[in-house]
Amino acid sequence: MIRNTSARDGSHLVWFKSSYSSGSEGDSCVEIAIGPGTVHVRDSKDVDGGRLAFAPAAWAGFVPYAAEV
């Protein structure tokens, strides 16, 4: 499930990216932030751009799939 979010929803979030992002392609990654009942995802190169918000169960289902790709 993807949830709708607005710009004001992200001002209180603490964003982080994987330690695996420090390699030669470190600028090609996403950042995540955990909110109450929501996992937020944004492009690390465009932090003021759009972002996605997932229910925790949807994020938990996506991560193992993404790790295989």
PQR file with spaces between the fields and no chain letter, atoms N, CA, C, O and H, PARSE charges and radii, in Angstrom:
ATOM       1  N    MET     1       0.835   -1.172    0.000 -0.4000 1.5000
ATOM       2  CA   MET     1       0.000    0.000    0.000 -0.0000 2.0000
ATOM       3  C    MET     1       0.883    1.240    0.000  0.5500 1.7000
ATOM       4  O    MET     1       1.823    1.332    0.790 -0.5500 1.4000
ATOM       5  N    ILE     2       0.596    2.173   -0.859 -0.4000 1.5000
ATOM       6  CA   ILE     2       1.278    3.464   -0.887 -0.0000 2.0000
ATOM       7  C    ILE     2       0.325    4.494   -0.297  0.5500 1.7000
ATOM       8  O    ILE     2      -0.845    4.566   -0.673 -0.5500 1.4000
ATOM       9  H    ILE     2      -0.167    2.098   -1.501  0.4000 1.0000
ATOM      10  N    ARG     3       0.835    5.276    0.620 -0.4000 1.5000
ATOM      11  CA   ARG     3       0.010    6.292    1.269 -0.0000 2.0000
ATOM      12  C    ARG     3       0.316    7.663    0.693  0.5500 1.7000
ATOM      13  O    ARG     3       1.442    7.933    0.274 -0.5500 1.4000
ATOM      14  H    ARG     3       1.785    5.217    0.927  0.4000 1.0000
ATOM      15  N    ASN     4      -0.678    8.517    0.674 -0.4000 1.5000
ATOM      16  CA   ASN     4      -0.463    9.898    0.239 -0.0000 2.0000
ATOM      17  C    ASN     4       0.259   10.659    1.340  0.5500 1.7000
ATOM      18  O    ASN     4       0.002   10.444    2.525 -0.5500 1.4000
ATOM      19  H    ASN     4      -1.593    8.298    1.013  0.4000 1.0000
ATOM      20  N    THR     5       1.158   11.543    0.948 -0.4000 1.5000
ATOM      21  CA   THR     5       1.887   12.361    1.912 -0.0000 2.0000
ATOM      22  C    THR     5       2.054   13.756    1.341  0.5500 1.7000
ATOM      23  O    THR     5       2.026   13.937    0.123 -0.5500 1.4000
ATOM      24  H    THR     5       1.366   11.718   -0.014  0.4000 1.0000
ATOM      25  N    SER     6       2.221   14.722    2.188 -0.4000 1.5000
ATOM      26  CA   SER     6       2.434   16.096    1.727 -0.0000 2.0000
ATOM      27  C    SER     6       3.782   16.584    2.219  0.5500 1.7000
ATOM      28  O    SER     6       4.421   15.919    3.034 -0.5500 1.4000
ATOM      29  H    SER     6       2.243   14.575    3.177  0.4000 1.0000
ATOM      30  N    ALA     7       4.223   17.737    1.736 -0.4000 1.5000
ATOM      31  CA   ALA     7       5.527   18.285    2.112 -0.0000 2.0000
ATOM      32  C    ALA     7       5.635   18.489    3.616  0.5500 1.7000
ATOM      33  O    ALA     7       6.708   18.285    4.183 -0.5500 1.4000
ATOM      34  H    ALA     7       3.703   18.277    1.074  0.4000 1.0000
ATOM      35  N    ARG     8       4.565   18.882    4.268 -0.4000 1.5000
ATOM      36  CA   ARG     8       4.648   19.136    5.702 -0.0000 2.0000
ATOM      37  C    ARG     8       4.827   17.848    6.497  0.5500 1.7000
ATOM      38  O    ARG     8       5.283   17.896    7.639 -0.5500 1.4000
ATOM      39  H    ARG     8       3.693   19.048    3.808  0.4000 1.0000
ATOM      40  N    ASP     9       4.479   16.696    5.920 -0.4000 1.5000
ATOM      41  CA   ASP     9       4.620   15.426    6.616 -0.0000 2.0000
ATOM      42  C    ASP     9       6.075   15.035    6.835  0.5500 1.7000
ATOM      43  O    ASP     9       6.353   14.226    7.720 -0.5500 1.4000
ATOM      44  H    ASP     9       4.108   16.657    4.992  0.4000 1.0000
ATOM      45  N    GLY    10       7.006   15.575    6.067 -0.4000 1.5000
ATOM      46  CA   GLY    10       8.392   15.139    6.150 -0.0000 2.0000
ATOM      47  C    GLY    10       9.311   16.019    6.960  0.5500 1.7000
ATOM      48  O    GLY    10      10.482   15.679    7.131 -0.5500 1.4000
ATOM      49  H    GLY    10       6.780   16.232    5.348  0.4000 1.0000
ATOM      50  N    SER    11       8.831   17.134    7.462 -0.4000 1.5000
ATOM      51  CA   SER    11       9.723   18.069    8.145 -0.0000 2.0000
ATOM      52  C    SER    11      10.263   17.530    9.455  0.5500 1.7000
ATOM      53  O    SER    11      11.349   17.932    9.873 -0.5500 1.4000
ATOM      54  H    SER    11       7.880   17.411    7.322  0.4000 1.0000
ATOM      55  N    HIS    12       9.558   16.649   10.104 -0.4000 1.5000
ATOM      56  CA   HIS    12       9.977   16.113   11.395 -0.0000 2.0000
ATOM      57  C    HIS    12      10.721   14.784   11.277  0.5500 1.7000
ATOM      58  O    HIS    12      11.143   14.229   12.290 -0.5500 1.4000
ATOM      59  H    HIS    12       8.676   16.322    9.764  0.4000 1.0000
ATOM      60  N    LEU    13      10.885   14.274   10.082 -0.4000 1.5000
ATOM      61  CA   LEU    13      11.491   12.960    9.890 -0.0000 2.0000
ATOM      62  C    LEU    13      13.011   13.027    9.895  0.5500 1.7000
ATOM      63  O    LEU    13      13.601   14.027    9.487 -0.5500 1.4000
ATOM      64  H    LEU    13      10.541   14.725    9.258  0.4000 1.0000
ATOM      65  N    VAL    14      13.632   11.961   10.356 -0.4000 1.5000
ATOM      66  CA   VAL    14      15.085   11.816   10.310 -0.0000 2.0000
ATOM      67  C    VAL    14      15.392   10.848    9.175  0.5500 1.7000
ATOM      68  O    VAL    14      15.020    9.676    9.234 -0.5500 1.4000
ATOM      69  H    VAL    14      13.153   11.148   10.687  0.4000 1.0000
ATOM      70  N    TRP    15      16.070   11.338    8.145 -0.4000 1.5000
ATOM      71  CA   TRP    15      16.348   10.558    6.943 -0.0000 2.0000
ATOM      72  C    TRP    15      17.721    9.910    7.028  0.5500 1.7000
ATOM      73  O    TRP    15      18.659   10.493    7.570 -0.5500 1.4000
ATOM      74  H    TRP    15      16.373   12.290    8.097  0.4000 1.0000
ATOM      75  N    PHE    16      17.835    8.696    6.487 -0.4000 1.5000
ATOM      76  CA   PHE    16      19.134    8.030    6.427 -0.0000 2.0000
ATOM      77  C    PHE    16      19.200    7.154    5.194  0.5500 1.7000
ATOM      78  O    PHE    16      18.176    6.781    4.623 -0.5500 1.4000
ATOM      79  H    PHE    16      17.073    8.222    6.046  0.4000 1.0000
ATOM      80  N    LYS    17      20.430    6.827    4.789 -0.4000 1.5000
ATOM      81  CA   LYS    17      20.621    5.919    3.665 -0.0000 2.0000
ATOM      82  C    LYS    17      21.577    4.815    4.078  0.5500 1.7000
ATOM      83  O    LYS    17      22.294    4.933    5.072 -0.5500 1.4000
ATOM      84  H    LYS    17      21.262    7.130    5.253  0.4000 1.0000
ATOM      85  N    SER    18      21.577    3.769    3.322 -0.4000 1.5000
ATOM      86  CA   SER    18      22.383    2.591    3.629 -0.0000 2.0000
ATOM      87  C    SER    18      23.872    2.901    3.610  0.5500 1.7000
ATOM      88  O    SER    18      24.332    3.736    2.831 -0.5500 1.4000
ATOM      89  H    SER    18      20.995    3.673    2.514  0.4000 1.0000
ATOM      90  N    SER    19      24.610    2.231    4.464 -0.4000 1.5000
ATOM      91  CA   SER    19      26.074    2.364    4.451 -0.0000 2.0000
ATOM      92  C    SER    19      26.646    1.781    3.164  0.5500 1.7000
ATOM      93  O    SER    19      27.786    2.080    2.810 -0.5500 1.4000
ATOM      94  H    SER    19      24.235    1.554    5.097  0.4000 1.0000
ATOM      95  N    TYR    20      25.887    0.965    2.464 -0.4000 1.5000
ATOM      96  CA   TYR    20      26.316    0.420    1.179 -0.0000 2.0000
ATOM      97  C    TYR    20      26.318    1.492    0.089  0.5500 1.7000
ATOM      98  O    TYR    20      26.817    1.242   -1.008 -0.5500 1.4000
ATOM      99  H    TYR    20      24.960    0.721    2.751  0.4000 1.0000
ATOM     100  N    SER    21      25.781    2.660    0.361 -0.4000 1.5000
ATOM     101  CA   SER    21      25.681    3.737   -0.621 -0.0000 2.0000
ATOM     102  C    SER    21      26.941    4.577   -0.734  0.5500 1.7000
ATOM     103  O    SER    21      26.949    5.558   -1.479 -0.5500 1.4000
ATOM     104  H    SER    21      25.375    2.862    1.252  0.4000 1.0000
ATOM     105  N    SER    22      27.990    4.235   -0.032 -0.4000 1.5000
ATOM     106  CA   SER    22      29.196    5.065   -0.037 -0.0000 2.0000
ATOM     107  C    SER    22      30.187    4.684   -1.125  0.5500 1.7000
ATOM     108  O    SER    22      31.277    5.252   -1.179 -0.5500 1.4000
ATOM     109  H    SER    22      27.984    3.439    0.573  0.4000 1.0000
ATOM     110  N    GLY    23      29.845    3.747   -1.985 -0.4000 1.5000
ATOM     111  CA   GLY    23      30.749    3.305   -3.041 -0.0000 2.0000
ATOM     112  C    GLY    23      30.790    4.260   -4.215  0.5500 1.7000
ATOM     113  O    GLY    23      30.426    5.429   -4.092 -0.5500 1.4000
ATOM     114  H    GLY    23      28.959    3.285   -1.941  0.4000 1.0000
ATOM     115  N    SER    24      31.237    3.754   -5.353 -0.4000 1.5000
ATOM     116  CA   SER    24      31.394    4.592   -6.543 -0.0000 2.0000
ATOM     117  C    SER    24      30.066    5.141   -7.053  0.5500 1.7000
ATOM     118  O    SER    24      30.044    6.147   -7.761 -0.5500 1.4000
ATOM     119  H    SER    24      31.533    2.804   -5.452  0.4000 1.0000
ATOM     120  N    GLU    25      28.967    4.495   -6.702 -0.4000 1.5000
ATOM     121  CA   GLU    25      27.651    4.967   -7.128 -0.0000 2.0000
ATOM     122  C    GLU    25      26.857    5.490   -5.938  0.5500 1.7000
ATOM     123  O    GLU    25      25.636    5.336   -5.889 -0.5500 1.4000
ATOM     124  H    GLU    25      28.984    3.677   -6.127  0.4000 1.0000
ATOM     125  N    GLY    26      27.538    6.103   -4.987 -0.4000 1.5000
ATOM     126  CA   GLY    26      26.900    6.584   -3.769 -0.0000 2.0000
ATOM     127  C    GLY    26      25.838    7.633   -3.978  0.5500 1.7000
ATOM     128  O    GLY    26      25.015    7.869   -3.093 -0.5500 1.4000
ATOM     129  H    GLY    26      28.529    6.228   -5.027  0.4000 1.0000
ATOM     130  N    ASP    27      25.841    8.273   -5.145 -0.4000 1.5000
ATOM     131  CA   ASP    27      24.822    9.286   -5.401 -0.0000 2.0000
ATOM     132  C    ASP    27      23.559    8.693   -6.006  0.5500 1.7000
ATOM     133  O    ASP    27      22.607    9.422   -6.283 -0.5500 1.4000
ATOM     134  H    ASP    27      26.509    8.082   -5.863  0.4000 1.0000
ATOM     135  N    SER    28      23.538    7.399   -6.213 -0.4000 1.5000
ATOM     136  CA   SER    28      22.388    6.736   -6.829 -0.0000 2.0000
ATOM     137  C    SER    28      21.674    5.872   -5.800  0.5500 1.7000
ATOM     138  O    SER    28      21.703    4.644   -5.879 -0.5500 1.4000
ATOM     139  H    SER    28      24.312    6.807   -5.988  0.4000 1.0000
ATOM     140  N    CYS    29      21.045    6.511   -4.852 -0.4000 1.5000
ATOM     141  CA   CYS    29      20.378    5.722   -3.827 -0.0000 2.0000
ATOM     142  C    CYS    29      19.150    6.464   -3.315  0.5500 1.7000
ATOM     143  O    CYS    29      18.864    7.595   -3.707 -0.5500 1.4000
ATOM     144  H    CYS    29      21.021    7.508   -4.788  0.4000 1.0000
ATOM     145  N    VAL    30      18.454    5.799   -2.446 -0.4000 1.5000
ATOM     146  CA   VAL    30      17.292    6.387   -1.798 -0.0000 2.0000
ATOM     147  C    VAL    30      17.587    6.550   -0.318  0.5500 1.7000
ATOM     148  O    VAL    30      18.477    5.901    0.232 -0.5500 1.4000
ATOM     149  H    VAL    30      18.686    4.880   -2.127  0.4000 1.0000
ATOM     150  N    GLU    31      16.833    7.418    0.306 -0.4000 1.5000
ATOM     151  CA   GLU    31      16.898    7.600    1.749 -0.0000 2.0000
ATOM     152  C    GLU    31      15.553    7.183    2.318  0.5500 1.7000
ATOM     153  O    GLU    31      14.523    7.321    1.659 -0.5500 1.4000
ATOM     154  H    GLU    31      16.110    7.945   -0.141  0.4000 1.0000
ATOM     155  N    ILE    32      15.563    6.675    3.541 -0.4000 1.5000
ATOM     156  CA   ILE    32      14.307    6.316    4.185 -0.0000 2.0000
ATOM     157  C    ILE    32      14.204    7.012    5.533  0.5500 1.7000
ATOM     158  O    ILE    32      15.207    7.388    6.141 -0.5500 1.4000
ATOM     159  H    ILE    32      16.400    6.563    4.077  0.4000 1.0000
ATOM     160  N    ALA    33      12.988    7.171    5.976 -0.4000 1.5000
ATOM     161  CA   ALA    33      12.689    7.713    7.301 -0.0000 2.0000
ATOM     162  C    ALA    33      11.489    6.938    7.837  0.5500 1.7000
ATOM     163  O    ALA    33      10.552    6.626    7.102 -0.5500 1.4000
ATOM     164  H    ALA    33      12.173    6.866    5.483  0.4000 1.0000
ATOM     165  N    ILE    34      11.536    6.641    9.108 -0.4000 1.5000
ATOM     166  CA   ILE    34      10.456    5.891    9.739 -0.0000 2.0000
ATOM     167  C    ILE    34       9.573    6.864   10.510  0.5500 1.7000
ATOM     168  O    ILE    34      10.041    7.595   11.383 -0.5500 1.4000
ATOM     169  H    ILE    34      12.297    6.894    9.706  0.4000 1.0000
ATOM     170  N    GLY    35       8.301    6.857   10.175 -0.4000 1.5000
ATOM     171  CA   GLY    35       7.329    7.676   10.888 -0.0000 2.0000
ATOM     172  C    GLY    35       6.340    6.766   11.590  0.5500 1.7000
ATOM     173  O    GLY    35       6.423    5.545   11.454 -0.5500 1.4000
ATOM     174  H    GLY    35       7.921    6.263    9.466  0.4000 1.0000
ATOM     175  N    PRO    36       5.418    7.326   12.329 -0.5600 1.5000
ATOM     176  CA   PRO    36       4.422    6.499   13.009  0.2800 2.0000
ATOM     177  C    PRO    36       3.549    5.748   11.996  0.5500 1.7000
ATOM     178  O    PRO    36       2.693    6.348   11.346 -0.5500 1.4000
ATOM     179  N    GLY    37       3.761    4.472   11.868 -0.4000 1.5000
ATOM     180  CA   GLY    37       2.972    3.649   10.961 -0.0000 2.0000
ATOM     181  C    GLY    37       3.284    3.819    9.495  0.5500 1.7000
ATOM     182  O    GLY    37       2.513    3.362    8.652 -0.5500 1.4000
ATOM     183  H    GLY    37       4.456    3.984   12.396  0.4000 1.0000
ATOM     184  N    THR    38       4.401    4.468    9.155 -0.4000 1.5000
ATOM     185  CA   THR    38       4.728    4.734    7.759 -0.0000 2.0000
ATOM     186  C    THR    38       6.237    4.713    7.538  0.5500 1.7000
ATOM     187  O    THR    38       7.004    5.190    8.375 -0.5500 1.4000
ATOM     188  H    THR    38       5.028    4.839    9.840  0.4000 1.0000
ATOM     189  N    VAL    39       6.655    4.153    6.399 -0.4000 1.5000
ATOM     190  CA   VAL    39       8.052    4.208    5.965 -0.0000 2.0000
ATOM     191  C    VAL    39       8.096    5.154    4.770  0.5500 1.7000
ATOM     192  O    VAL    39       7.444    4.907    3.755 -0.5500 1.4000
ATOM     193  H    VAL    39       6.032    3.765    5.720  0.4000 1.0000
ATOM     194  N    HIS    40       8.855    6.225    4.887 -0.4000 1.5000
ATOM     195  CA   HIS    40       8.969    7.234    3.833 -0.0000 2.0000
ATOM     196  C    HIS    40      10.238    6.977    3.024  0.5500 1.7000
ATOM     197  O    HIS    40      11.270    6.607    3.583 -0.5500 1.4000
ATOM     198  H    HIS    40       9.384    6.425    5.711  0.4000 1.0000
ATOM     199  N    VAL    41      10.162    7.174    1.706 -0.4000 1.5000
ATOM     200  CA   VAL    41      11.292    6.939    0.805 -0.0000 2.0000
ATOM     201  C    VAL    41      11.424    8.142   -0.122  0.5500 1.7000
ATOM     202  O    VAL    41      10.432    8.644   -0.651 -0.5500 1.4000
ATOM     203  H    VAL    41       9.324    7.475    1.251  0.4000 1.0000
ATOM     204  N    ARG    42      12.682    8.604   -0.313 -0.4000 1.5000
ATOM     205  CA   ARG    42      12.926    9.719   -1.237 -0.0000 2.0000
ATOM     206  C    ARG    42      14.252    9.500   -1.963  0.5500 1.7000
ATOM     207  O    ARG    42      15.078    8.691   -1.541 -0.5500 1.4000
ATOM     208  H    ARG    42      13.488    8.196    0.117  0.4000 1.0000
ATOM     209  N    ASP    43      14.438   10.222   -3.043 -0.4000 1.5000
ATOM     210  CA   ASP    43      15.673   10.189   -3.826 -0.0000 2.0000
ATOM     211  C    ASP    43      16.725   11.016   -3.099  0.5500 1.7000
ATOM     212  O    ASP    43      16.473   12.168   -2.745 -0.5500 1.4000
ATOM     213  H    ASP    43      13.766   10.879   -3.386  0.4000 1.0000
ATOM     214  N    SER    44      17.900   10.441   -2.874 -0.4000 1.5000
ATOM     215  CA   SER    44      18.945   11.157   -2.135 -0.0000 2.0000
ATOM     216  C    SER    44      19.493   12.354   -2.911  0.5500 1.7000
ATOM     217  O    SER    44      20.084   13.255   -2.316 -0.5500 1.4000
ATOM     218  H    SER    44      18.105    9.505   -3.161  0.4000 1.0000
ATOM     219  N    LYS    45      19.305   12.372   -4.230 -0.4000 1.5000
ATOM     220  CA   LYS    45      19.791   13.493   -5.041 -0.0000 2.0000
ATOM     221  C    LYS    45      18.782   14.632   -5.126  0.5500 1.7000
ATOM     222  O    LYS    45      19.129   15.734   -5.550 -0.5500 1.4000
ATOM     223  H    LYS    45      18.825   11.640   -4.714  0.4000 1.0000
ATOM     224  N    ASP    46      17.541   14.379   -4.729 -0.4000 1.5000
ATOM     225  CA   ASP    46      16.477   15.383   -4.827 -0.0000 2.0000
ATOM     226  C    ASP    46      15.649   15.353   -3.543  0.5500 1.7000
ATOM     227  O    ASP    46      14.487   14.946   -3.552 -0.5500 1.4000
ATOM     228  H    ASP    46      17.259   13.484   -4.384  0.4000 1.0000
ATOM     229  N    VAL    47      16.253   15.784   -2.452 -0.4000 1.5000
ATOM     230  CA   VAL    47      15.607   15.662   -1.145 -0.0000 2.0000
ATOM     231  C    VAL    47      14.351   16.521   -1.007  0.5500 1.7000
ATOM     232  O    VAL    47      13.522   16.265   -0.134 -0.5500 1.4000
ATOM     233  H    VAL    47      17.197   16.114   -2.445  0.4000 1.0000
ATOM     234  N    ASP    48      14.205   17.527   -1.855 -0.4000 1.5000
ATOM     235  CA   ASP    48      13.000   18.354   -1.814 -0.0000 2.0000
ATOM     236  C    ASP    48      11.944   17.882   -2.805  0.5500 1.7000
ATOM     237  O    ASP    48      10.864   18.465   -2.889 -0.5500 1.4000
ATOM     238  H    ASP    48      14.878   17.734   -2.564  0.4000 1.0000
ATOM     239  N    GLY    49      12.251   16.836   -3.548 -0.4000 1.5000
ATOM     240  CA   GLY    49      11.318   16.310   -4.535 -0.0000 2.0000
ATOM     241  C    GLY    49      10.266   15.416   -3.906  0.5500 1.7000
ATOM     242  O    GLY    49      10.081   15.396   -2.689 -0.5500 1.4000
ATOM     243  H    GLY    49      13.129   16.362   -3.479  0.4000 1.0000
ATOM     244  N    GLY    50       9.595   14.689   -4.751 -0.4000 1.5000
ATOM     245  CA   GLY    50       8.542   13.798   -4.292 -0.0000 2.0000
ATOM     246  C    GLY    50       9.077   12.669   -3.431  0.5500 1.7000
ATOM     247  O    GLY    50      10.264   12.345   -3.462 -0.5500 1.4000
ATOM     248  H    GLY    50       9.744   14.704   -5.740  0.4000 1.0000
ATOM     249  N    ARG    51       8.191   12.089   -2.676 -0.4000 1.5000
ATOM     250  CA   ARG    51       8.563   10.935   -1.863 -0.0000 2.0000
ATOM     251  C    ARG    51       7.394    9.970   -1.796  0.5500 1.7000
ATOM     252  O    ARG    51       6.242   10.329   -2.041 -0.5500 1.4000
ATOM     253  H    ARG    51       7.227   12.352   -2.650  0.4000 1.0000
ATOM     254  N    LEU    52       7.721    8.762   -1.462 -0.4000 1.5000
ATOM     255  CA   LEU    52       6.714    7.720   -1.308 -0.0000 2.0000
ATOM     256  C    LEU    52       6.542    7.420    0.171  0.5500 1.7000
ATOM     257  O    LEU    52       7.473    7.591    0.958 -0.5500 1.4000
ATOM     258  H    LEU    52       8.657    8.471   -1.263  0.4000 1.0000
ATOM     259  N    ALA    53       5.360    6.976    0.545 -0.4000 1.5000
ATOM     260  CA   ALA    53       5.093    6.577    1.921 -0.0000 2.0000
ATOM     261  C    ALA    53       4.404    5.217    1.883  0.5500 1.7000
ATOM     262  O    ALA    53       3.353    5.058    1.261 -0.5500 1.4000
ATOM     263  H    ALA    53       4.604    6.837   -0.095  0.4000 1.0000
ATOM     264  N    PHE    54       5.001    4.252    2.547 -0.4000 1.5000
ATOM     265  CA   PHE    54       4.502    2.882    2.546 -0.0000 2.0000
ATOM     266  C    PHE    54       4.030    2.466    3.928  0.5500 1.7000
ATOM     267  O    PHE    54       4.571    2.910    4.940 -0.5500 1.4000
ATOM     268  H    PHE    54       5.854    4.381    3.052  0.4000 1.0000
ATOM     269  N    ALA    55       3.031    1.623    3.962 -0.4000 1.5000
ATOM     270  CA   ALA    55       2.674    0.952    5.206 -0.0000 2.0000
ATOM     271  C    ALA    55       3.829    0.014    5.556  0.5500 1.7000
ATOM     272  O    ALA    55       4.463   -0.526    4.650 -0.5500 1.4000
ATOM     273  H    ALA    55       2.591    1.263    3.139  0.4000 1.0000
ATOM     274  N    PRO    56       4.119   -0.195    6.836 -0.5600 1.5000
ATOM     275  CA   PRO    56       5.245   -1.056    7.210  0.2800 2.0000
ATOM     276  C    PRO    56       5.196   -2.451    6.581  0.5500 1.7000
ATOM     277  O    PRO    56       6.236   -2.978    6.186 -0.5500 1.4000
ATOM     278  N    ALA    57       4.031   -3.048    6.482 -0.4000 1.5000
ATOM     279  CA   ALA    57       3.926   -4.383    5.887 -0.0000 2.0000
ATOM     280  C    ALA    57       4.290   -4.362    4.407  0.5500 1.7000
ATOM     281  O    ALA    57       4.919   -5.297    3.912 -0.5500 1.4000
ATOM     282  H    ALA    57       3.186   -2.621    6.803  0.4000 1.0000
ATOM     283  N    ALA    58       3.903   -3.312    3.701 -0.4000 1.5000
ATOM     284  CA   ALA    58       4.247   -3.195    2.282 -0.0000 2.0000
ATOM     285  C    ALA    58       5.752   -3.025    2.115  0.5500 1.7000
ATOM     286  O    ALA    58       6.342   -3.628    1.218 -0.5500 1.4000
ATOM     287  H    ALA    58       3.392   -2.552    4.103  0.4000 1.0000
ATOM     288  N    TRP    59       6.379   -2.218    2.958 -0.4000 1.5000
ATOM     289  CA   TRP    59       7.828   -2.018    2.900 -0.0000 2.0000
ATOM     290  C    TRP    59       8.551   -3.327    3.216  0.5500 1.7000
ATOM     291  O    TRP    59       9.513   -3.686    2.538 -0.5500 1.4000
ATOM     292  H    TRP    59       5.900   -1.729    3.687  0.4000 1.0000
ATOM     293  N    ALA    60       8.094   -4.029    4.232 -0.4000 1.5000
ATOM     294  CA   ALA    60       8.717   -5.304    4.618 -0.0000 2.0000
ATOM     295  C    ALA    60       8.612   -6.327    3.491  0.5500 1.7000
ATOM     296  O    ALA    60       9.504   -7.161    3.337 -0.5500 1.4000
ATOM     297  H    ALA    60       7.312   -3.738    4.784  0.4000 1.0000
ATOM     298  N    GLY    61       7.559   -6.278    2.715 -0.4000 1.5000
ATOM     299  CA   GLY    61       7.423   -7.170    1.572 -0.0000 2.0000
ATOM     300  C    GLY    61       8.285   -6.762    0.392  0.5500 1.7000
ATOM     301  O    GLY    61       8.726   -7.616   -0.377 -0.5500 1.4000
ATOM     302  H    GLY    61       6.835   -5.600    2.840  0.4000 1.0000
ATOM     303  N    PHE    62       8.529   -5.479    0.241 -0.4000 1.5000
ATOM     304  CA   PHE    62       9.319   -4.969   -0.876 -0.0000 2.0000
ATOM     305  C    PHE    62      10.816   -5.201   -0.700  0.5500 1.7000
ATOM     306  O    PHE    62      11.493   -5.557   -1.664 -0.5500 1.4000
ATOM     307  H    PHE    62       8.171   -4.785    0.865  0.4000 1.0000
ATOM     308  N    VAL    63      11.341   -5.010    0.491 -0.4000 1.5000
ATOM     309  CA   VAL    63      12.787   -5.061    0.725 -0.0000 2.0000
ATOM     310  C    VAL    63      13.420   -6.386    0.291  0.5500 1.7000
ATOM     311  O    VAL    63      14.435   -6.351   -0.405 -0.5500 1.4000
ATOM     312  H    VAL    63      10.791   -4.720    1.274  0.4000 1.0000
ATOM     313  N    PRO    64      12.882   -7.545    0.660 -0.5600 1.5000
ATOM     314  CA   PRO    64      13.509   -8.794    0.193  0.2800 2.0000
ATOM     315  C    PRO    64      13.504   -8.917   -1.337  0.5500 1.7000
ATOM     316  O    PRO    64      14.452   -9.440   -1.921 -0.5500 1.4000
ATOM     317  N    TYR    65      12.444   -8.439   -1.976 -0.4000 1.5000
ATOM     318  CA   TYR    65      12.382   -8.468   -3.433 -0.0000 2.0000
ATOM     319  C    TYR    65      13.472   -7.581   -4.031  0.5500 1.7000
ATOM     320  O    TYR    65      14.165   -7.996   -4.961 -0.5500 1.4000
ATOM     321  H    TYR    65      11.673   -8.014   -1.502  0.4000 1.0000
ATOM     322  N    ALA    66      13.627   -6.379   -3.514 -0.4000 1.5000
ATOM     323  CA   ALA    66      14.630   -5.445   -4.032 -0.0000 2.0000
ATOM     324  C    ALA    66      16.039   -5.980   -3.832  0.5500 1.7000
ATOM     325  O    ALA    66      16.919   -5.716   -4.653 -0.5500 1.4000
ATOM     326  H    ALA    66      13.065   -6.042   -2.759  0.4000 1.0000
ATOM     327  N    ALA    67      16.267   -6.714   -2.775 -0.4000 1.5000
ATOM     328  CA   ALA    67      17.595   -7.266   -2.499 -0.0000 2.0000
ATOM     329  C    ALA    67      17.993   -8.314   -3.538  0.5500 1.7000
ATOM     330  O    ALA    67      19.182   -8.546   -3.761 -0.5500 1.4000
ATOM     331  H    ALA    67      15.553   -6.928   -2.109  0.4000 1.0000
ATOM     332  N    GLU    68      17.016   -8.942   -4.168 -0.4000 1.5000
ATOM     333  CA   GLU    68      17.291   -9.965   -5.180 -0.0000 2.0000
ATOM     334  C    GLU    68      17.622   -9.361   -6.536  0.5500 1.7000
ATOM     335  O    GLU    68      18.285  -10.008   -7.346 -0.5500 1.4000
ATOM     336  H    GLU    68      16.051   -8.754   -3.987  0.4000 1.0000
ATOM     337  N    VAL    69      17.187   -8.166   -6.798 -0.4000 1.5000
ATOM     338  CA   VAL    69      17.333   -7.538   -8.115 -0.0000 2.0000
ATOM     339  C    VAL    69      18.736   -7.063   -8.343  0.5500 1.7000
ATOM     340  O    VAL    69      19.037   -6.510   -9.401 -0.5500 1.4000
ATOM     341  H    VAL    69      16.648   -7.640   -6.140  0.4000 1.0000
